[in-house]
Amino acid sequence: MAKNKIKIGPAERAFDIFNVIFMLLLCIIMIYPFYYVVIASVSEPAKLMAFDGVLLAPAGFSWGAYSAVLGNPRIWTGYSNTIFYVVVGTVFNIFMTVLCAYGLSRKGLMFTRLVTVMVVFTMYFSGGLVPSFLVVKGLGLYNSRLALIIPGAISTFNMIIMRTAFAGVPDSLEESARLEGASHLQILWKIMIPVTMPTIAVLILYYGVGHWNSWFSAAIYLRDGSKYPLQLYLRQILIENQIGDMSQTSASDDQALLAETIKYATIIVATVPILVLYPFLQKYFVKGVMVGSLKG
């Protein structure tokens, strides 16, 4: 017996073709800027500056920009500082977020609704930059690495996701643990965290990317260049054109040309590590967001 096939009309076929073309164009628009940075970073400076049109392949080939970037000690200082902020900051963020979310997800806890409203209120209203600066300075955190970690200990949005994930864990698991004499810390560590690990993995990605890309707080709270994260130094290169000792080894006529490729090479050096990390957490991403956004 022949199977019934769904017939696609001309209008639906035209719509599908339009969607495919539109998505291809959208992908090209999003991917080409990154592709341009990659090929420009390995191009010869003189040929790159003289090229006119859409760059589809490297204009010549040269590792000079990467040699200048990787040979600059400030880049490695920025890397080490950023890794510190990402690791220590993310661990502290997850610790505080999990504790807050677990407390607010418990049924029967006094003032839970009031505290939740107060926490959510901070998503829409804040004291502003000047009061925040005065608080940080008053706490003695100014020009300290902790100024980039402690003030942003909890993201309200991430806490709500974590709270919803905890609230979706079946009550029977907690009740069984309580019958065995488990404390809240034991329930949190041995039951809640393992069950909601996909959500925690997503929050690790959120917090980690946030710390990796952060530069504004460092620009406000830090004055010691040895504590600058990589992204703040990248900003100085791109916006303030401070290539410093990267191009001192070049002749004066070629210095401006090399500065352009140095900018592109610095972007690649600062971006690749976080792109490499993402595939390892991608499998948790969709599941974690769904678990944290819908209460089962």
ZAKE-787213 format. One line per 4 residues: their letters; for each residue x, y, z of N, C-alpha, C. Coordinates in Angstrom, 3 decimals. Example, Ala and Ser with C-alpha at 12.3 -4.5 7.8 and 13.67 -1.06 7.14 Angstrom:
// residues 2
AS> 13.190/-5.690/7.800/12.300/-4.500/7.800/13.200/-3.300/7.800 ~ 12.850/-2.250/7.080/13.670/-1.060/7.140/12.900/0.030/7.870
//
This chain:
// residues 296
MAKN> 0.855/-1.197/0.000/0.000/0.000/0.000/0.885/1.239/0.000 ~ 0.654/2.125/-0.930/1.485/3.316/-1.046/1.248/4.239/0.144 ~ 2.330/4.816/0.600/2.236/5.749/1.720/1.766/7.109/1.210 ~ 0.960/7.758/2.045/0.495/9.086/1.690/1.616/10.097/1.860
KIKI> 1.857/10.874/0.837/2.885/11.899/0.899/2.228/13.268/0.961 ~ 2.811/14.105/1.789/2.288/15.462/1.913/2.785/16.286/0.736 ~ 1.853/16.838/-0.005/2.212/17.640/-1.157/2.543/19.064/-0.718 ~ 3.634/19.549/-1.240/4.074/20.910/-0.940/3.719/21.803/-2.113
GPAE> 2.957/22.839/-1.835/2.536/23.742/-2.880/3.634/24.708/-3.292 ~ 3.436/25.406/-4.386/4.438/26.378/-4.866/4.742/27.464/-3.841 ~ 3.715/27.925/-3.141/3.935/28.991/-2.156/4.819/28.495/-1.002 ~ 4.537/27.282/-0.511/5.338/26.742/0.575/6.774/26.474/0.125
RAFD> 6.939/25.986/-1.104/8.284/25.730/-1.625/9.064/27.038/-1.763 ~ 8.392/28.074/-2.255/9.052/29.380/-2.388/9.438/29.935/-1.016 ~ 8.555/29.703/-0.033/8.849/30.170/1.329/10.066/29.451/1.902 ~ 10.156/28.120/1.661/11.308/27.360/2.145/12.602/27.834/1.489
IFNV> 12.547/28.089/0.191/13.737/28.576/-0.515/14.164/29.941/0.035 ~ 13.182/30.797/0.273/13.481/32.116/0.839/14.125/31.982/2.215 ~ 13.602/31.065/3.040/14.178/30.868/4.376/15.621/30.409/4.304 ~ 15.898/29.456/3.398/17.264/28.942/3.262/18.214/30.055/2.829
IFML> 17.796/30.827/1.816/18.652/31.925/1.339/18.863/32.960/2.439 ~ 17.798/33.292/3.145/17.895/34.289/4.215/18.842/33.824/5.326 ~ 18.735/32.552/5.728/19.593/32.036/6.791/21.050/31.965/6.345 ~ 21.283/31.611/5.062/22.651/31.593/4.552/23.262/32.998/4.579
LLCI> 22.483/33.972/4.150/22.973/35.348/4.185/23.232/35.805/5.611 ~ 22.344/35.410/6.521/22.520/35.787/7.924/23.780/35.157/8.508 ~ 24.032/33.895/8.150/25.254/33.225/8.620/26.499/33.911/8.078 ~ 26.449/34.297/6.805/27.602/34.980/6.208/27.855/36.314/6.900
IMIY> 26.783/37.041/7.187/26.917/38.335/7.851/27.539/38.177/9.241 ~ 27.183/37.112/9.938/27.695/36.914/11.294/29.096/36.309/11.307 ~ 29.383/35.434/10.345/30.656/34.719/10.356/31.777/35.528/9.705 ~ 31.449/36.313/8.673/32.501/36.996/7.928/33.354/37.931/8.786
PFYY> 32.778/38.727/9.708/33.652/39.595/10.513/34.737/38.825/11.268 ~ 34.368/37.687/11.852/35.367/36.889/12.559/36.375/36.298/11.574 ~ 35.877/35.837/10.415/36.771/35.303/9.390/37.735/36.386/8.910 ~ 37.238/37.598/8.762/38.088/38.708/8.323/39.192/38.974/9.336
VVIA> 38.850/38.951/10.619/39.859/39.184/11.652/40.948/38.110/11.587 ~ 40.527/36.855/11.355/41.491/35.755/11.294/42.462/35.934/10.136 ~ 41.935/36.166/8.940/42.817/36.263/7.778/43.609/37.574/7.786 ~ 43.039/38.630/8.350/43.777/39.890/8.430/44.941/39.796/9.406
SVSE> 44.776/38.965/10.441/45.840/38.850/11.448/47.079/38.153/10.905 ~ 46.933/37.364/9.837/48.084/36.661/9.261/48.477/37.262/7.911 ~ 47.932/38.421/7.587/48.278/39.082/6.331/49.514/39.952/6.512 ~ 50.163/40.256/5.397/51.280/41.201/5.436/50.720/42.613/5.600
PAKL> 51.219/43.377/6.560/50.638/44.698/6.847/50.522/45.609/5.641 ~ 51.584/45.690/4.828/51.567/46.608/3.689/50.510/46.191/2.667 ~ 50.417/44.895/2.378/49.441/44.420/1.411/48.017/44.555/1.943 ~ 47.841/44.351/3.251/46.509/44.483/3.840/46.016/45.915/3.745
MAFD> 46.878/46.881/4.035/46.474/48.279/3.981/46.222/48.733/2.545 ~ 46.939/48.125/1.598/46.764/48.521/0.200/45.589/47.826/-0.458 ~ 45.061/46.779/0.163/43.970/46.014/-0.443/42.676/46.807/-0.385 ~ 41.923/46.749/-1.464/40.647/47.455/-1.550/39.581/46.482/-2.034
GVLL> 38.550/46.276/-1.221/37.480/45.358/-1.584/37.202/44.382/-0.459 ~ 36.473/43.313/-0.786/36.126/42.286/0.195/37.276/41.293/0.293 ~ 37.827/41.179/1.464/38.979/40.298/1.684/38.480/38.876/1.921 ~ 38.848/37.972/1.009/38.431/36.579/1.115/39.583/35.643/1.454
APAG> 40.810/36.093/1.274/41.996/35.301/1.575/43.062/36.231/2.124 ~ 44.020/35.703/2.863/45.071/36.567/3.422/45.805/37.336/2.334 ~ 46.062/38.605/2.588/46.845/39.427/1.669/48.320/39.190/1.985 ~ 48.893/38.199/1.308/50.228/37.770/1.696/50.129/36.885/2.926
FSWG> 51.250/36.632/3.544/51.226/35.817/4.761/52.380/36.239/5.669 ~ 52.050/36.465/6.941/53.070/36.881/7.893/52.616/36.562/9.310 ~ 53.548/36.045/10.125/53.296/35.785/11.542/53.801/36.929/12.420 ~ 54.149/38.049/11.784/54.749/39.147/12.538/53.857/39.679/13.647
AYSA> 52.550/39.792/13.368/51.639/40.328/14.384/51.552/39.403/15.588 ~ 51.474/38.089/15.335/51.396/37.139/16.450/52.708/37.095/17.226 ~ 53.818/37.236/16.530/55.111/37.271/17.228/55.190/38.482/18.150 ~ 54.676/39.621/17.664/54.690/40.830/18.482/53.751/40.707/19.678
VLGN> 52.558/40.126/19.435/51.574/39.997/20.521/52.046/39.005/21.574 ~ 52.452/37.818/21.132/52.855/36.784/22.080/54.190/37.099/22.743 ~ 54.963/37.988/22.142/56.225/38.384/22.756/56.088/39.541/23.722 ~ 54.889/40.072/23.857/54.663/41.197/24.767/54.320/40.672/26.156
PRIW> 55.093/40.991/27.182/54.807/40.464/28.534/53.477/40.942/29.106 ~ 52.970/42.088/28.645/51.697/42.588/29.169/50.538/41.694/28.754 ~ 50.653/41.068/27.585/49.618/40.127/27.158/49.554/38.951/28.118 ~ 50.699/38.410/28.484/50.722/37.264/29.390/50.297/37.663/30.794
TGYS> 50.624/38.895/31.200/50.124/39.379/32.493/48.600/39.481/32.474 ~ 48.061/40.013/31.370/46.609/40.092/31.237/45.968/38.721/31.212 ~ 46.620/37.764/30.555/46.107/36.394/30.526/46.040/35.811/31.927 ~ 47.116/35.932/32.677/47.147/35.353/34.026/46.111/36.016/34.927
NTIF> 45.952/37.331/34.799/44.943/38.018/35.600/43.536/37.573/35.216 ~ 43.282/37.448/33.912/41.955/37.030/33.452/41.635/35.613/33.912 ~ 42.603/34.719/33.827/42.380/33.348/34.293/42.057/33.346/35.780 ~ 42.752/34.194/36.545/42.450/34.299/37.980/41.022/34.778/38.202
YVVV> 40.626/35.836/37.482/39.272/36.374/37.646/38.217/35.368/37.220 ~ 38.480/34.635/36.145/37.512/33.660/35.648/37.362/32.499/36.625 ~ 38.471/31.931/37.088/38.413/30.756/37.961/37.867/31.121/39.336 ~ 38.516/32.081/39.987/38.099/32.459/41.347/36.714/33.097/41.320
GTVF> 36.475/33.978/40.356/35.182/34.651/40.293/34.038/33.694/40.003 ~ 34.242/32.754/39.089/33.178/31.803/38.749/32.883/30.870/39.916 ~ 33.912/30.394/40.583/33.705/29.523/41.752/32.915/30.274/42.829 ~ 33.300/31.524/43.085/32.595/32.321/44.092/31.161/32.600/43.653
NIFM> 30.960/32.911/42.376/29.613/33.156/41.858/28.719/31.934/42.017 ~ 29.213/30.772/41.630/28.415/29.552/41.727/28.106/29.229/43.183 ~ 29.097/29.388/44.047/28.894/29.108/45.475/27.784/29.986/46.053 ~ 27.853/31.282/45.811/26.859/32.202/46.356/25.500/32.007/45.694
TVLC> 25.486/31.765/44.389/24.219/31.580/43.668/23.501/30.327/44.134 ~ 24.242/29.235/44.305/23.638/27.973/44.749/23.069/28.119/46.153 ~ 23.812/28.752/47.055/23.323/28.927/48.426/22.058/29.779/48.451 ~ 22.066/30.889/47.725/20.898/31.771/47.705/19.702/31.078/47.059
AYGL> 19.933/30.413/45.942/18.836/29.749/45.237/18.248/28.615/46.071 ~ 19.092/27.873/46.766/18.585/26.770/47.585/17.710/27.294/48.717 ~ 18.151/28.359/49.369/17.352/28.922/50.457/15.999/29.422/49.987 ~ 15.984/30.115/48.841/14.731/30.668/48.344/13.817/29.621/47.718
SRKG> 14.352/28.449/47.428/13.525/27.387/46.841/12.876/26.486/47.887 ~ 13.251/26.660/49.169/12.691/25.800/50.219/11.284/26.240/50.582 ~ 10.392/25.299/50.651/9.008/25.570/51.019/8.899/25.748/52.531 ~ 8.089/26.714/52.922/7.878/26.939/54.336/8.899/27.839/54.984
LMFT> 9.910/28.289/54.256/10.913/29.180/54.823/10.312/30.566/54.997 ~ 10.537/31.169/56.154/9.945/32.473/56.449/10.516/33.559/55.533 ~ 9.630/34.473/55.144/9.985/35.667/54.364/10.597/35.331/53.001 ~ 10.317/34.134/52.494/10.879/33.758/51.193/10.387/34.681/50.098
RLVT> 9.099/34.954/50.078/8.536/35.807/49.033/9.094/37.226/49.129 ~ 9.217/37.739/50.340/9.728/39.098/50.522/11.176/39.196/50.043 ~ 11.982/38.231/50.422/13.389/38.243/50.003/13.502/38.089/48.490 ~ 12.652/37.240/47.912/12.675/37.059/46.464/12.342/38.360/45.743
VMVV> 11.328/39.067/46.243/10.960/40.350/45.640/12.109/41.349/45.750 ~ 12.771/41.370/46.895/13.887/42.294/47.083/15.048/41.955/46.147 ~ 15.273/40.669/45.938/16.359/40.264/45.040/16.010/40.599/43.597 ~ 14.786/40.282/43.183/14.366/40.566/41.813/14.351/42.068/41.548
FTMY> 14.081/42.864/42.579/14.057/44.323/42.435/15.383/44.847/41.897 ~ 16.478/44.197/42.275/17.800/44.651/41.838/18.035/44.410/40.354 ~ 17.202/43.579/39.714/17.331/43.379/38.271/16.928/44.622/37.496 ~ 16.033/45.411/38.053/15.468/46.540/37.335/15.969/47.893/37.838
FSGG> 16.434/47.937/39.064/16.883/49.205/39.647/18.208/48.990/40.365 ~ 19.098/49.949/40.206/20.378/49.894/40.907/20.741/51.287/41.389 ~ 21.713/51.349/42.263/22.109/52.641/42.813/22.843/53.512/41.820 ~ 23.414/52.905/40.792/24.177/53.680/39.826/25.667/53.503/40.018
LVPS> 26.425/54.077/39.116/27.876/53.895/39.117/28.558/54.587/40.286 ~ 28.166/55.830/40.558/28.838/56.583/41.626/28.616/55.943/42.993 ~ 27.370/55.597/43.383/27.200/54.906/44.670/27.949/53.578/44.730 ~ 27.965/52.845/43.623/28.689/51.575/43.618/30.178/51.808/43.828
FLVV> 30.716/52.822/43.184/32.141/53.141/43.361/32.433/53.523/44.805 ~ 31.551/54.327/45.419/31.768/54.740/46.805/31.696/53.555/47.763 ~ 30.798/52.608/47.472/30.700/51.403/48.309/31.972/50.577/48.191 ~ 32.434/50.370/46.966/33.652/49.584/46.761/34.843/50.250/47.440
KGLG> 34.943/51.563/47.293/36.050/52.280/47.920/35.928/52.275/49.431 ~ 34.693/52.402/49.942/34.482/52.376/51.388/34.813/51.037/52.011 ~ 34.649/49.966/51.254/34.975/48.625/51.751/36.463/48.294/51.618 ~ 37.236/49.230/51.080/38.670/48.999/50.933/39.023/48.090/49.776
LYNS> 38.124/47.971/48.794/38.367/47.088/47.657/38.910/47.827/46.443 ~ 39.032/49.155/46.521/39.509/49.908/45.378/40.938/49.506/45.030 ~ 41.197/49.312/43.754/42.490/48.862/43.235/42.868/47.485/43.781 ~ 41.834/46.676/44.041/42.054/45.308/44.514/41.385/44.341/43.543
RLAL> 41.968/43.166/43.386/41.371/42.152/42.510/39.992/41.730/42.994 ~ 39.776/41.828/44.297/38.472/41.435/44.843/37.358/42.377/44.390 ~ 37.717/43.575/43.920/36.708/44.510/43.439/36.008/43.992/42.197 ~ 36.633/43.055/41.490/36.025/42.477/40.302/35.291/41.177/40.598
IIPG> 35.313/40.748/41.848/34.710/39.461/42.211/33.561/39.623/43.195 ~ 33.803/40.318/44.291/32.811/40.392/45.369/31.567/41.206/44.982 ~ 31.682/42.422/44.416/30.454/43.194/44.127/29.479/42.480/43.195 ~ 29.967/41.664/42.288/29.075/40.930/41.391/28.957/39.473/41.761
AIST> 28.856/39.195/43.053/28.855/37.807/43.527/27.686/37.005/42.965 ~ 26.519/37.644/42.822/25.323/36.928/42.373/24.676/37.696/41.227 ~ 24.383/36.978/40.152/23.544/37.517/39.093/22.102/37.118/39.390 ~ 21.227/38.092/39.492/19.839/37.798/39.846/19.193/36.867/38.831
FNMI> 19.454/37.100/37.564/18.880/36.249/36.521/19.347/34.800/36.681 ~ 20.641/34.612/36.894/21.166/33.259/37.075/20.638/32.619/38.349 ~ 20.468/33.416/39.393/19.930/32.886/40.642/18.502/32.398/40.462 ~ 17.706/33.124/39.675/16.327/32.707/39.425/16.305/31.385/38.660
IMRT> 17.204/31.242/37.677/17.299/29.973/36.949/17.645/28.835/37.902 ~ 18.604/29.069/38.786/19.024/28.028/39.727/17.918/27.726/40.737 ~ 17.231/28.746/41.176/16.130/28.542/42.129/15.027/27.702/41.509 ~ 14.680/27.985/40.255/13.647/27.221/39.566/14.071/25.768/39.384
AFAG> 15.362/25.553/39.111/15.863/24.183/38.960/15.759/23.422/40.277 ~ 16.110/24.064/41.381/15.986/23.421/42.694/14.524/23.134/43.028 ~ 13.635/24.086/42.705/12.217/23.900/43.008/11.613/22.761/42.191 ~ 12.225/22.442/41.046/11.709/21.376/40.210/12.149/19.990/40.622
VPDS> 13.057/19.877/41.586/13.489/18.564/42.075/12.348/17.946/42.890 ~ 11.974/16.697/42.656/10.859/16.072/43.396/11.050/16.154/44.908 ~ 9.955/16.483/45.613/10.014/16.592/47.065/10.341/15.249/47.729 ~ 10.024/14.159/47.043/10.260/12.841/47.640/11.744/12.598/47.906
LEES> 12.617/13.144/47.069/14.056/12.972/47.291/14.494/13.648/48.583 ~ 14.014/14.859/48.791/14.367/15.583/50.010/13.743/14.922/51.237 ~ 12.497/14.470/51.130/11.836/13.837/52.266/12.533/12.540/52.663 ~ 12.973/11.758/51.668/13.701/10.513/51.968/15.014/10.818/52.680
ARLE> 15.689/11.869/52.243/16.953/12.234/52.885/16.720/12.706/54.313 ~ 15.647/13.436/54.532/15.365/13.917/55.889/15.037/12.756/56.829 ~ 14.357/11.742/56.306/14.066/10.564/57.134/15.344/9.853/57.544 ~ 16.377/9.984/56.729/17.669/9.379/57.042/18.521/10.286/57.930
GASH> 17.979/11.458/58.279/18.696/12.366/59.169/19.641/13.323/58.468 ~ 19.457/13.546/57.175/20.343/14.437/56.428/20.039/15.893/56.767 ~ 21.089/16.693/56.838/20.933/18.120/57.087/20.733/18.852/55.763 ~ 20.501/20.145/55.860/20.315/20.934/54.642/21.567/20.909/53.778
LQIL> 22.727/21.012/54.390/23.968/20.996/53.619/24.162/19.649/52.926 ~ 23.820/18.579/53.596/23.933/17.256/52.975/22.945/17.093/51.831 ~ 21.724/17.588/52.021/20.723/17.525/50.954/21.188/18.335/49.748 ~ 21.730/19.529/50.028/22.201/20.383/48.946/23.354/19.734/48.193
WKIM> 24.331/19.190/48.927/25.550/18.670/48.313/25.353/17.308/47.640 ~ 24.549/16.440/48.267/24.432/15.064/47.778/23.213/14.818/46.893 ~ 22.229/15.727/46.929/21.008/15.511/46.150/20.790/16.638/45.142 ~ 20.679/17.851/45.641/20.305/18.967/44.781/21.355/19.264/43.710
IPVT> 22.596/19.364/44.106/23.645/19.713/43.147/23.823/18.639/42.070 ~ 23.905/17.347/42.428/24.026/16.340/41.351/22.840/16.319/40.396 ~ 21.621/16.501/40.925/20.436/16.452/40.069/20.390/17.645/39.114 ~ 20.827/18.802/39.587/20.751/20.027/38.770/22.091/20.387/38.142
MPTI> 22.987/19.427/37.992/24.310/19.714/37.439/24.267/20.312/36.028 ~ 23.344/19.895/35.138/23.285/20.572/33.827/23.032/22.076/33.946 ~ 22.155/22.471/34.863/21.902/23.899/35.064/23.137/24.588/35.609 ~ 23.820/23.963/36.539/25.040/24.548/37.097/26.100/24.703/36.020
AVLI> 26.190/23.721/35.116/27.164/23.818/34.023/26.859/25.022/33.136 ~ 25.585/25.284/32.891/25.206/26.447/32.088/25.581/27.740/32.818 ~ 25.349/27.792/34.120/25.690/28.986/34.881/27.201/29.190/34.929 ~ 27.951/28.094/34.968/29.411/28.219/34.905/29.811/28.884/33.591
LYYG> 29.148/28.493/32.510/29.434/29.106/31.215/29.054/30.579/31.219 ~ 27.877/30.905/31.757/27.447/32.302/31.822/28.442/33.143/32.613 ~ 28.745/32.702/33.831/29.650/33.472/34.691/31.060/33.528/34.101 ~ 31.532/32.401/33.568/32.884/32.369/33.015/33.047/33.321/31.844
VGHW> 32.097/33.307/30.914/32.150/34.219/29.772/32.046/35.667/30.246 ~ 31.205/35.898/31.251/31.074/37.254/31.783/32.380/37.776/32.354 ~ 33.079/36.948/33.125/34.373/37.366/33.676/35.417/37.516/32.572 ~ 35.382/36.616/31.593/36.379/36.674/30.527/36.252/37.968/29.718
NSWF> 35.019/38.402/29.456/34.788/39.586/28.632/34.737/40.881/29.427 ~ 34.828/40.789/30.744/34.665/41.985/31.572/35.880/42.904/31.474 ~ 35.610/44.165/31.269/36.677/45.168/31.273/36.227/46.464/31.961 ~ 34.914/46.737/31.961/34.439/48.012/32.491/34.720/48.144/33.983
SAAI> 34.420/47.095/34.749/34.671/47.155/36.194/36.150/47.351/36.482 ~ 37.005/46.694/35.694/38.447/46.860/35.884/38.874/48.289/35.586 ~ 38.271/48.888/34.555/38.618/50.270/34.213/38.197/51.240/35.307 ~ 37.146/50.904/36.047/36.647/51.789/37.090/37.386/51.579/38.414
YLRD> 37.617/50.324/38.781/38.097/50.010/40.124/39.594/49.735/40.221 ~ 40.273/49.580/39.084/41.700/49.258/39.123/42.526/50.400/38.547 ~ 43.646/50.673/39.184/44.593/51.655/38.682/45.967/51.053/38.458 ~ 46.198/49.904/39.026/47.474/49.213/38.862/47.426/48.373/37.591
GSKY> 48.271/48.718/36.614/48.256/48.012/35.339/48.589/46.539/35.452 ~ 49.308/46.147/36.501/49.658/44.735/36.675/48.464/43.879/37.053 ~ 47.326/44.515/37.388/46.113/43.785/37.750/45.062/43.812/36.639 ~ 45.366/44.459/35.542/44.405/44.577/34.447/44.112/43.212/33.835
PLQL> 42.838/42.942/33.528/42.520/41.719/32.768/42.882/41.896/31.304 ~ 42.866/40.820/30.580/43.257/40.837/29.178/42.352/41.738/28.349 ~ 41.054/41.734/28.635/40.117/42.501/27.820/40.332/44.004/27.961 ~ 40.756/44.464/29.130/41.021/45.893/29.306/42.242/46.303/28.496
YLRQ> 43.251/45.433/28.482/44.413/45.726/27.663/44.057/45.681/26.179 ~ 43.180/44.757/25.806/42.711/44.691/24.424/41.975/45.973/24.059 ~ 41.198/46.505/24.957/40.496/47.762/24.702/41.477/48.902/24.475 ~ 42.529/48.945/25.265/43.528/49.991/25.077/44.170/49.900/23.697
ILIE> 44.367/48.680/23.227/44.978/48.497/21.906/44.019/48.933/20.801 ~ 42.745/48.541/20.909/41.782/48.792/19.847/41.292/50.230/19.818 ~ 41.046/50.804/21.000/40.429/52.133/21.050/41.472/53.232/21.252 ~ 42.350/53.020/22.208/43.330/54.050/22.520/44.600/53.919/21.688
NQIG> 44.678/52.826/20.869/45.805/52.607/19.955/47.136/52.542/20.699 ~ 47.119/51.899/21.863/48.341/51.752/22.645/48.976/50.402/22.317 ~ 49.784/50.372/21.270/50.450/49.124/20.919/51.747/48.963/21.687 ~ 52.178/50.046/22.357/53.301/49.964/23.275/54.540/49.365/22.648
DMSQ> 55.122/48.423/23.397/56.385/47.844/22.966/56.197/46.705/21.982 ~ 54.971/46.456/21.508/54.757/45.393/20.538/55.455/45.696/19.223 ~ 55.405/46.951/18.804/55.930/47.299/17.495/57.245/48.066/17.567 ~ 57.877/48.093/18.718/59.122/48.814/18.847/60.247/48.154/18.067
TSAS> 60.071/46.871/17.777/61.112/46.180/17.044/61.045/46.469/15.550 ~ 59.987/47.125/15.083/59.818/47.412/13.665/60.391/48.778/13.331 ~ 60.657/48.976/12.071/61.091/50.291/11.626/59.947/51.273/11.765 ~ 60.300/52.555/11.874/59.277/53.562/12.128/58.263/53.637/10.990
DDQA> 58.697/53.398/9.733/57.770/53.467/8.602/56.760/52.325/8.631 ~ 57.165/51.186/9.161/56.284/50.016/9.182/55.493/49.898/10.476 ~ 55.736/50.787/11.416/55.108/50.660/12.736/53.592/50.805/12.656 ~ 53.134/51.817/11.898/51.688/52.020/11.785/51.027/50.859/11.061
LLAE> 51.703/50.308/10.040/51.147/49.177/9.317/51.047/47.949/10.212 ~ 52.103/47.675/10.964/52.090/46.522/11.848/51.055/46.673/12.952 ~ 50.785/47.918/13.350/49.797/48.153/14.413/48.428/47.623/14.025 ~ 48.070/47.713/12.745/46.770/47.229/12.310/46.656/45.716/12.463
TIKY> 47.646/44.986/12.012/47.582/43.526/12.141/47.725/43.092/13.585 ~ 48.427/43.886/14.397/48.543/43.572/15.827/47.165/43.610/16.485 ~ 46.337/44.547/16.081/44.982/44.624/16.638/44.202/43.345/16.347 ~ 44.278/42.874/15.122/43.549/41.667/14.751/44.111/40.445/15.473
ATII> 45.432/40.347/15.565/46.045/39.211/16.255/45.683/39.202/17.730 ~ 45.605/40.379/18.337/45.230/40.456/19.752/43.799/40.001/19.969 ~ 42.900/40.344/19.042/41.508/39.890/19.148/41.443/38.369/19.120 ~ 42.191/37.758/18.206/42.190/36.296/18.103/42.749/35.669/19.365
VATV> 43.855/36.185/19.861/44.485/35.637/21.060/43.549/35.743/22.260 ~ 42.745/36.805/22.314/41.844/37.010/23.453/40.533/36.255/23.311 ~ 40.193/35.802/22.101/38.888/35.186/21.860/38.943/33.669/21.796 ~ 40.012/33.123/21.232/40.081/31.681/20.980/39.882/30.828/22.232
PILV> 40.506/31.144/23.379/40.349/30.256/24.558/38.896/30.026/24.961 ~ 38.081/31.071/24.963/36.690/30.903/25.388/35.890/30.165/24.330 ~ 36.285/30.285/23.045/35.624/29.517/21.990/35.960/28.036/22.091 ~ 37.169/27.739/22.520/37.579/26.345/22.692/36.843/25.704/23.862
LYPF> 36.549/26.482/24.902/35.879/25.944/26.082/34.414/25.626/25.824 ~ 33.765/26.406/24.965/32.311/26.280/24.787/31.858/24.887/24.365 ~ 32.510/24.202/23.391/32.016/22.879/22.981/31.935/21.864/24.114 ~ 32.778/21.996/25.139/32.751/21.041/26.248/31.512/21.224/27.126
LQKY> 30.920/22.413/27.114/29.727/22.674/27.926/28.458/22.749/27.080 ~ 28.603/22.643/25.754/27.451/22.807/24.875/26.376/21.755/25.127 ~ 26.792/20.501/25.432/25.810/19.439/25.619/24.908/19.683/26.826 ~ 25.388/20.507/27.785/24.566/20.822/28.953/23.687/22.050/28.723
FVKG> 23.966/22.796/27.641/23.375/24.118/27.520/21.849/24.077/27.424 ~ 21.330/23.379/26.406/19.879/23.359/26.188/19.169/22.696/27.361 ~ 19.705/21.552/27.812/19.073/20.836/28.916/19.084/21.677/30.178 ~ 20.196/22.346/30.445/20.301/23.135/31.663/19.358/24.316/31.670
VMVG> 19.247/24.992/30.540/18.338/26.137/30.467/16.896/25.688/30.616 ~ 16.528/24.571/29.993/15.161/24.088/30.103/14.825/23.661/31.521 ~ 15.785/23.000/32.190/15.539/22.583/33.565/15.373/23.786/34.462 ~ 16.145/24.844/34.185/16.094/26.025/35.044/15.010/27.017/34.711
SLKG> 14.319/26.803/33.595/13.298/27.758/33.199/11.880/27.252/33.377 ~ 11.730/25.924/33.518/10.403/25.343/33.679/10.379/24.510/34.946 ~ 9.420/24.724/35.770/9.286/23.957/36.986/8.540/22.671/36.700 ~ 9.175/21.541/37.014/8.537/20.263/36.732/7.535/19.864/37.776
//
